[in-house]
Amino acid sequence: MRFWSFIALGAVAYASPQSKPAPSCGCSVANVHVEHEGKPVGQMNEVNGIQTYISYPADKKTDYGILYLPDAFGFPLVQNRLLADSFAKAGYVVVGPDFFEGEPAPHDLANPNFDYTAWLARHPADKVDKIIENTIKYMKTTLGVKKIGAVGYCFGGRFVARFLAKDKGLDAGFTAHPSLVTNEELQAVSGPFSIGAAENDIIFTTPKRHEAEGILSKSNIPFQISLYGSTAHGFGVRGNMTNKREKYAKEEAYLQAVRWFDTWLKDI
Ligand SMILES: *[C@@H]1O[C@H](CO)[C@@H](O)[C@H](O)[C@H]1NC(C)=O
């Protein structure tokens, strides 16, 4: 009896003109992917005296925005521009300040002429904070962004945590392989927070990742920590795209972020 009513219901559903395939989440992940190469489409603009990379979604809508906080190589690095453009393609206006004020780290960090410690000291957190505060203000007032998510890689990742603290203007955040983030900063996170972690990371090390897990587990916020096997610090931006594992990890970390913002900013 049950069996036959099941078949009948199935047939009705199948024949009904209203029948549709099972609804998907409606989010944009099914239709987007991260661009690894090509010509960036965003533009550098001056915002409060800071060069800022801005990339618009196809419909030019600015209700939902992503604050893009780059790694030490900043926007001279084409992968940062392409990643920002990829988030724009997912339906967000993307705004990335050059918080190194024209002095990103050189491509070759191991160059003996580059003094990493001195460079870092020229870009302390309080100085970077001011620039990010102004960028958020610009997004809200000039661009009219209603909800802001932040993505941050390496150097920029720490600032996702700093600005996800209460009343700092962010509604959600994603970071891959954050650098120098402290436990105090993680404890202060008060909005939905997602992390893409590298298996072999000399900065966001395995013990640090475990500490982060402990801290976020005690918080009552939505959070996610995904570990990408066979990856090193930087994989979310600068992986080796001929290596299948690294290519997969970069693509998936991008989708992790898009899905996170679709859920926590757009509610889809
Ligand atoms: C990139 O990955 C491929 C495949 O694993 C490998 O053969 C190649 O040596 C790698 N390139 C670099 C620069 O590490």
The ligand as a Gaussian input file, in Angstrom:
#p B3LYP/6-31G(d) Opt

LIG

0 1
 C       54.625000      22.734000     -10.025000
 O       54.026000      21.486000      -9.894000
 C       54.422000      20.545000     -10.890000
 C       53.555000      19.300000     -10.722000
 O       53.591000      18.796000      -9.430000
 C       55.914000      20.273000     -10.751000
 O       56.341000      19.372000     -11.730000
 C       56.669000      21.609000     -10.874000
 O       58.040000      21.392000     -10.635000
 C       56.127000      22.644000      -9.914000
 N       56.729000      23.928000     -10.199000
 C       57.342000      24.633000      -9.243000
 C       57.885000      25.949000      -9.683000
 O       57.464000      24.263000      -8.089000

